[in-house]
Amino acid sequence: MQDPWRQFYQPPTNPLVRLGLVLAGIGILALSFILGLFFLAIAMGLAVVGFIVLTVRRWLGAGKRKRADDGMIDVEYRVVHRERRSTRRPEDGD
């Protein structure tokens, strides 16, 4: 039975070429791993710096900001009367 993958890729028969492909694959995997570690280290460093900055801001700003916990909430609202909404205006038509 003919393998459909064989028409796109035919493995090399020369052992030196196979060894070269294996070494290239290992090199690409190692490079990917090192780059992944590099980006992970940058992300972790940014997270630690952000955590430190937020902690220092909270400590320094804690005495300046006083919260009023009296239970009151400031809101804005508009009263809509039902009578005015349900009546038709003469310019509305039928």
C-alpha positions in Angstrom: 0.0 0.0 0.0 1.4 3.4 -1.0 1.9 5.9 1.9 0.6 9.3 0.9 3.3 11.0 3.0 6.0 9.5 0.8 5.0 11.7 -2.2 5.8 14.9 -0.2 8.7 13.7 1.9 11.3 11.0 1.1 13.8 10.3 3.9 17.4 10.5 2.7 19.2 7.3 2.2 22.7 8.6 3.0 23.6 8.1 6.7 25.7 11.3 6.9 22.7 13.3 5.7 20.5 11.6 8.3 23.0 12.3 11.0 23.1 16.0 9.9 19.3 16.2 10.0 19.2 14.7 13.5 21.8 17.1 14.7 19.9 20.0 13.1 16.7 18.9 14.8 18.5 18.7 18.2 20.0 22.1 17.6 16.6 23.6 16.8 15.0 22.0 19.8 17.8 23.3 22.1 17.5 26.8 20.7 13.8 26.8 21.2 14.2 25.6 24.7 16.8 28.3 25.5 14.6 31.1 23.9 11.6 29.8 25.9 13.6 30.0 29.1 14.8 33.5 28.2 11.3 34.8 27.6 10.0 33.0 30.8 12.8 34.8 32.8 11.8 38.2 31.3 8.1 37.6 32.1 8.9 36.5 35.7 11.2 39.5 36.1 8.5 41.9 35.0 5.9 40.2 37.3 8.3 40.6 40.3 9.0 44.2 39.5 5.3 44.9 39.0 4.5 43.3 42.3 7.2 45.3 44.1 6.0 48.6 42.6 2.4 47.9 43.5 3.3 46.9 47.0 5.4 50.1 47.5 2.6 52.2 46.1 0.1 50.6 48.5 2.4 51.2 51.5 3.2 54.8 50.6 -0.3 55.7 49.7 -2.1 54.0 52.6 -1.8 57.0 55.0 -2.9 59.6 52.4 -6.1 58.1 51.3 -8.9 57.9 53.8 -12.0 56.0 52.9 -15.4 57.0 54.1 -17.2 53.7 55.0 -20.4 55.3 56.0 -22.4 53.2 53.6 -23.4 56.0 51.3 -23.1 55.7 47.6 -23.1 58.7 45.2 -25.3 58.1 42.2 -26.9 60.1 39.4 -30.3 59.2 38.0 -33.1 60.6 35.8 -36.8 60.2 36.5 -38.8 59.0 33.5 -42.5 59.5 33.8 -44.7 56.8 32.2 -47.4 59.2 31.3 -45.1 61.3 29.1 -43.6 58.2 27.5 -46.8 56.6 26.5 -48.5 59.6 25.0 -48.2 60.2 21.3 -46.9 63.4 19.9 -48.7 64.9 16.9 -45.6 64.8 14.7 -45.3 61.0 15.2 -48.2 60.3 12.8 -50.3 57.1 12.8 
